Amino acid sequence: MTAPALITAARTLSEAVDAMRFGAPVTHVYNPLDYAWAIHRRYLERFGEGRKHVVFVGMNPGPFGMAQIGVPFGEIASARDWLGLEGAVGQPAQPNPKRPVEGFACTRSEVSGQRLWGLFRTRFGTPEAFFAAHFVANYCPLAFFEGGRNLTPDKLATAEQRPLLAACDAHLRTLVATLRPEWVIGIGNWAEKRATEALAGLPGLRFGRILHPSPASPAANRGWAEAATRQLVELGVWKDSSPLHPATA
């Protein structure tokens, strides 16, 4: 059984990163594996069982997605209406008044998650069909803010990055050892780089990258789903670009 191992690994990661401290320009740090643990655990229980063919790895929580509900790329409507997840969410240790946590009541849309889960919904139809061979995780579980501005982990001071990356690397290695995928696909350049470094030397594992679905990317705003599908087909991860065709390589 793989889901219990993923749950244990997520708790270990959460405890490790909770002990870390970050200086300026970081003003607030959110750990949704803590205050949204019940939802994240449900995600792992429901969708983390069994061997996967592909593991998609994102960077870290977005302010209106995982930071709200603990689900990777957790755009509210997708998580609630397609993944079937719901429940109460607590509060960060130090709430940021400019980035309140409202859980499933959040009315802001995480566009990256809307695009990512929207592609999987179009192609596979049901969560069960998608998760039969795929899984989605974030490399880093923490969201960082400078006031109201989102800060990504690559912008942290090198001395602060080092222990964070070490903990995230260890968690990713455990996740991959548990799910035993053939492919690890970075969602964006940084996630691919972290995955290839953390998992270097593992036999039989192949790596790739898809365009990040962020609206900050001009390329992503010109047909992200089509671009990502084309990249996966060219890699050989998916066999063709047809929707509702769940066969993998």
Disulfide bonds with the S-S distance in Angstrom:
none
